[in-house]
Amino acid sequence: MSVAVLGSVSLDRIEGGPPQVGGGPYHCARGLRALGVRALVVAKCAAPDRPQVLPRLTRLGFPVHWRDSTATAAFTIDYEGEHRRMLVEAIADPWTPDEVQIGANWVHVAPLSRSDFPAETLAALARGRRVSFDGQGLVRPARTGPLEPDGAYDPEVLRFVSILKIAEDEAAMLVDGYDERFIVDGNVFQSGALDLAHSALKDECGDRRATF
């Protein structure tokens, strides 16, 4: 089995601090290293930011493939107690079908906004591969300014997803209800976690129902 993580990296300013590397490729790679799992990391950012981002990724010990973008995703993040407030400063270019041609048969897709991975790109990625998808990419609009998640996603995206990792609050935006027995540490993982019978997702997924 070969594993890959795809996504745009971000530069995050947390509580007024200097920009630091974030995004799915970085955080997933840290987790995979802790688990001792070998993986390919495919990341996207703007060329001027690569000298800041590349060393943090390569230091984790995985092969890294780069995709260029006109801008690097960027966020300002502040906390009020346990509440996180996010400001979207920049959004990376959408991934194209050509950019996801990689040598792996299990792929985790880590979007930062709804525009990162269009349905046609996921369709290309899913040919001969199992695709897991971070549900924040369904609920984060592709616009700068205060991050205000909503449920206005493209349902075609789910046709190409085998495994959907989604947080409890994100799930509540997408469907009428879910089964709390399938929530693990605030994240919905397993089949049956969402009440598909009472949502449009049932028809949209067709015979290839995603695992939630």
Buried (B, 14 or more C-beta within 10 A) or exposed (E): EEBBBBBBBBBBBBEEEEBBBBBBBBBBBEEBBEEEEEBBBBBBBBEEBBEBBBEBBEEBEBEBBBBEBEBBBBBBBEEEEEEEEBBBBBBBBBBBBEBBEBEBEBBBBBBBBBBBBBBBBBBBBBEEBBBBBBBBBBBBBBEEEEBEBEEEBEBEBBBBBBBBBBBBEBBBBBBEEBEEEBBEEEBBBEEBBBBBEEBEBBEBBEEEBBBB
